[in-house]
C-alpha cells in the first residue's frame, strides 16, 4: 500500500492506496482535516509504519472495541494517570457490550441498548444497575471517542447523539449535623481514621488532598495549612502525588482545637518513628501508616464506609466535605468563603451544590430590608 498528500481547500488530505477489490476496481481511503502539510505528512508516516508492521486496520474492518483501545492509547496520553485509569475502566465495561460491533456499523440503537442494559441490569461485573450519573459519565467518554472517529472520517456521525439517557435526579447530599460530627470524632479518636476524618470535617479538603498533606504545609503558629497536592492511587496500589484538582494551592485557616489535635498527632507520630527505627519512610506526611508510608485513597474510602455502615451512618468519606460546607452555612458563613475553603474553581459551582442548604440566608436578607419599611 502507498499513499500521497493532496491540497484540498484551505487544508490537506491523505490518499491511501488500498490495492484493488475482487472486480479489479481501485480502492482508496481519503483522510482529511489537516491544517498543514506537515501534519498530514506525519500522519501518513504513522499509517505507512502501521501498514509495514501489520498493525494497520482498514476502517471497514475496525471494531468499536479496537477503536476505543486506539483512542485511549493515542489520544488520551495527556490525561493524569488516575483519570486515564478511570476511562480505561469505563471502556472495558462498554467493550463488553458493543466492542465486537464494526465501528462503521455502530448505531444509535446499539448504544441505546447498552444504556438500557446498564440502567436495568448493570455491567458484566454483576454489581447491579448503574446510576444515571454513572451512565452519563460512560456516555461522555464514549462520545469523546466517537467524536474523534468522526473527525478522522472513520465514522459519518456520532451515534451517541441519537440516544436518550436516564434522567439524573438531584439527590440529597450526604451530610452530618453538628452533633453527629462530634460523636463521629469521639468514636474515632484513637483509630487511624481520626486525623483524616478530622481534617475532612474541619477543612472540607478532598480525600486525596488530605492524604497528600505534609507537615511542611502546616503552620501551627499561624493556624493555617496550604493545600498543594493531591494523592492518586494507580494500578497495583501505587500512590503518587499530583497537583490539586484546580492546579492551584489554597490556604485554609484552622480552628484552635484542630491545631491542638495536630500538635498531639505530631508528637505521637514522632514517637512511632522512634519505635520503628530504620523502617520509617520519611515522607513528612501528616496522615500515614505506622511506618510513614502514604495511605491509599481507596483504602481510606472503603475503611471509612465500612465504619460508617457498622455505626448506622449513611455517609461516605466525600460526604465529610459536604458536611463541612453544611456546618459553615448553618453558622452563617458567606458562600464565597465556603467556595475558597473547598477549592471550587467558580462560585457558581458552590452555589449550585449548596444553595438549598442556605435557605435561611434568604430569610435573613429579607429581615434586614425591614429597615426600609
ZAMARGU-4260 file (C-alpha; in steps of 0.2 Angstrom, whole numbers, plus 5000, padded with zeros to 4 digits):
<rodrens>
0) 5000/5000/5000 | 5006/5018/4996 | 4999/5035/4999 | 5001/5053/4995 | 4995/5070/5001
5) 4984/5082/4991 | 4979/5100/4994 | 4960/5102/4997 | 4953/5120/5000 | 4962/5128/5015
10) 4969/5111/5021 | 4977/5095/5016 | 4971/5077/5014 | 4980/5060/5014 | 4975/5047/5000
15) 4979/5029/5004 | 4980/5017/4990 | 4972/5001/4996 | 4975/4990/4981 | 4961/4983/4971
20) 4945/4974/4975 | 4939/4957/4968 | 4932/4966/4952 | 4949/4975/4949 | 4942/4992/4955
25) 4955/5003/4963 | 4952/5006/4982 | 4957/5022/4991 | 4954/5029/5008 | 4954/5048/5010
30) 4959/5056/5027 | 4955/5074/5028 | 4956/5088/5041 | 4974/5093/5042 | 4978/5111/5043
35) 4996/5110/5037 | 5006/5099/5025 | 5017/5094/5039 | 5003/5087/5050 | 4997/5077/5035
40) 5015/5070/5032 | 5017/5065/5050 | 5000/5055/5049 | 5005/5047/5033 | 5021/5041/5040
45) 5012/5034/5055 | 5000/5025/5043 | 5014/5018/5032 | 5023/5012/5048 | 5007/5003/5053
50) 5005/4995/5036 | 5023/4989/5036 | 5022/4981/5053 | 5004/4974/5050 | 4995/4984/5063
55) 4985/4994/5051 | 4966/4990/5051 | 4955/4996/5037 | 4941/5007/5043 | 4928/4994/5037
60) 4936/4980/5047 | 4939/4991/5063 | 4928/4986/5078 | 4922/4998/5091 | 4932/4989/5104
65) 4948/4991/5093 | 4944/5009/5091 | 4941/5013/5109 | 4958/5005/5113 | 4967/5015/5100
70) 4958/5031/5106 | 4964/5028/5124 | 4982/5024/5118 | 4984/5038/5105 | 4973/5052/5111
75) 4972/5051/5130 | 4991/5052/5134 | 4988/5070/5141 | 4977/5064/5155 | 4983/5062/5173
80) 4986/5043/5177 | 4970/5042/5188 | 4959/5050/5175 | 4966/5038/5162 | 4963/5023/5173
85) 4945/5028/5175 | 4942/5030/5157 | 4951/5013/5154 | 4939/5005/5167 | 4924/5013/5158
90) 4929/5007/5141 | 4932/4990/5147 | 4913/4989/5153 | 4907/4996/5136 | 4918/4985/5126
95) 4909/4970/5134 | 4893/4977/5126 | 4897/4985/5110 | 4916/4980/5107 | 4913/4967/5093
100) 4902/4978/5083 | 4911/4985/5067 | 4914/5004/5071 | 4906/5010/5055 | 4890/5000/5059
105) 4888/5006/5076 | 4871/5013/5078 | 4861/5024/5090 | 4851/5008/5093 | 4866/4999/5098
110) 4871/5012/5110 | 4854/5014/5117 | 4853/4995/5120 | 4869/4997/5130 | 4862/5011/5140
115) 4846/5002/5144 | 4856/4986/5150 | 4867/4997/5161 | 4851/5005/5168 | 4841/4989/5171
120) 4854/4976/5174 | 4871/4983/5176 | 4888/4978/5169 | 4896/4961/5167 | 4904/4964/5184
125) 4886/4959/5191 | 4886/4973/5204 | 4868/4979/5200 | 4861/4993/5189 | 4872/5009/5186
130) 4866/5025/5192 | 4860/5039/5180 | 4875/5049/5184 | 4887/5035/5181 | 4879/5031/5164
135) 4881/5049/5160 | 4900/5048/5163 | 4901/5032/5152 | 4892/5041/5138 | 4903/5057/5139
140) 4918/5045/5137 | 4911/5036/5123 | 4905/5052/5114 | 4923/5059/5115 | 4930/5043/5107
145) 4917/5043/5093 | 4919/5062/5090 | 4937/5059/5087 | 4932/5044/5075 | 4921/5057/5066
150) 4935/5069/5065 | 4946/5056/5057 | 4932/5051/5045 | 4931/5034/5052 | 4913/5037/5056
155) 4900/5048/5047 | 4891/5053/5063 | 4892/5050/5082 | 4878/5038/5086 | 4878/5044/5105
160) 4868/5059/5099 | 4853/5049/5095 | 4851/5041/5112 | 4841/5045/5127 | 4850/5044/5144
165) 4842/5041/5161 | 4837/5057/5170 | 4848/5062/5184 | 4838/5066/5199 | 4846/5078/5211
170) 4848/5068/5227 | 4850/5075/5245 | 4869/5077/5249 | 4876/5065/5262 | 4879/5076/5277
175) 4882/5075/5296 | 4875/5088/5308 | 4885/5096/5322 | 4880/5083/5335 | 4883/5068/5323
180) 4900/5076/5318 | 4906/5077/5337 | 4900/5059/5340 | 4910/5053/5325 | 4926/5061/5330
185) 4924/5055/5348 | 4922/5037/5342 | 4936/5038/5330 | 4948/5047/5342 | 4961/5033/5345
190) 4960/5025/5327 | 4970/5028/5311 | 4954/5036/5304 | 4953/5050/5316 | 4965/5063/5308
195) 4959/5061/5290 | 4941/5062/5296 | 4945/5077/5307 | 4953/5086/5293 | 4939/5081/5281
200) 4926/5089/5293 | 4935/5104/5298 | 4943/5109/5281 | 4932/5102/5268 | 4948/5095/5259
205) 4946/5081/5246 | 4952/5064/5251 | 4967/5065/5240 | 4972/5082/5247 | 4971/5076/5265
210) 4982/5061/5261 | 4995/5072/5252 | 4996/5085/5266 | 5014/5087/5273 | 5019/5094/5289
215) 5028/5107/5279 | 5011/5113/5273 | 5005/5116/5290 | 5009/5132/5300 | 5004/5128/5318
220) 5008/5145/5324 | 4998/5154/5311 | 4984/5141/5312 | 4984/5138/5294 | 4988/5124/5281
225) 4991/5125/5262 | 4983/5113/5250 | 4996/5110/5237 | 4995/5092/5231 | 4983/5078/5228
230) 4986/5059/5232 | 4982/5047/5217 | 4981/5028/5218 | 4987/5019/5202 | 4986/5001/5197
235) 4993/4989/5209 | 4991/5001/5224 | 5005/5013/5220 | 5002/5031/5227 | 5008/5046/5218
240) 5006/5065/5221 | 5000/5077/5208 | 4994/5095/5208 | 4977/5099/5215 | 4961/5097/5205
245) 4961/5115/5200 | 4980/5116/5198 | 4981/5129/5212 | 4986/5129/5230 | 4974/5137/5243
250) 4976/5142/5261 | 4964/5136/5275 | 4963/5143/5292 | 4960/5130/5306 | 4951/5131/5322
255) 4961/5131/5338 | 4955/5113/5343 | 4962/5106/5327 | 4979/5114/5330 | 4979/5106/5347
260) 4975/5089/5339 | 4988/5092/5326 | 5001/5095/5339 | 4996/5080/5348 | 4996/5069/5332
265) 5014/5076/5328 | 5021/5070/5345 | 5013/5053/5343 | 5020/5052/5325 | 5037/5056/5331
270) 5036/5043/5345 | 5030/5030/5332 | 5045/5035/5321 | 5057/5030/5336 | 5049/5014/5338
275) 5050/5008/5320 | 5068/5014/5318 | 5075/5012/5301 | 5059/5005/5294 | 5052/5023/5294
280) 5049/5031/5277 | 5052/5049/5279 | 5038/5056/5268 | 5034/5070/5280 | 5015/5066/5278
285) 5003/5071/5291 | 4992/5056/5288 | 5002/5040/5285 | 5003/5022/5291 | 5014/5016/5306
290) 5030/5016/5295 | 5027/5033/5287 | 5021/5026/5271 | 5007/5035/5261 | 4989/5029/5264
295) 4980/5023/5249 | 4965/5034/5245 | 4954/5018/5241 | 4959/5010/5257 | 4953/5026/5266
300) 4936/5027/5257 | 4932/5008/5260 | 4938/5008/5278 | 4928/5023/5282 | 4912/5017/5273
305) 4913/5001/5282 | 4915/5010/5299 | 4900/5022/5295 | 4889/5007/5289 | 4893/4997/5305
310) 4889/5013/5316 | 4872/5017/5307 | 4879/5032/5297 | 4874/5034/5279 | 4889/5044/5273
315) 4904/5042/5263 | 4921/5050/5266 | 4917/5063/5252 | 4902/5066/5262 | 4913/5074/5276
320) 4917/5088/5263 | 4898/5091/5261 | 4896/5091/5280 | 4910/5104/5281 | 4901/5116/5269
325) 4884/5112/5278 | 4891/5116/5295 | 4898/5133/5289 | 4882/5138/5280 | 4872/5134/5296
330) 4883/5146/5305 | 4880/5160/5293 | 4897/5159/5284 | 4897/5168/5267 | 4896/5156/5252
335) 4912/5164/5245 | 4922/5159/5260 | 4914/5141/5258 | 4920/5141/5240 | 4938/5146/5245
340) 4939/5133/5258 | 4933/5119/5247 | 4944/5125/5232 | 4930/5126/5219 | 4936/5135/5204
345) 4920/5145/5202 | 4907/5152/5215 | 4893/5146/5204 | 4899/5128/5207 | 4897/5130/5226
350) 4881/5139/5224 | 4873/5126/5213 | 4879/5112/5225 | 4874/5120/5242 | 4862/5134/5239
355) 4847/5123/5246 | 4857/5122/5262 | 4857/5141/5264 | 4839/5144/5263 | 4840/5153/5280
360) 4851/5167/5271 | 4835/5172/5261 | 4825/5175/5277 | 4840/5184/5285 | 4841/5195/5269
365) 4823/5199/5269 | 4823/5204/5288 | 4837/5216/5285 | 4826/5225/5272 | 4813/5229/5285
370) 4823/5245/5289 | 4816/5252/5273 | 4798/5250/5279
</rodrens>
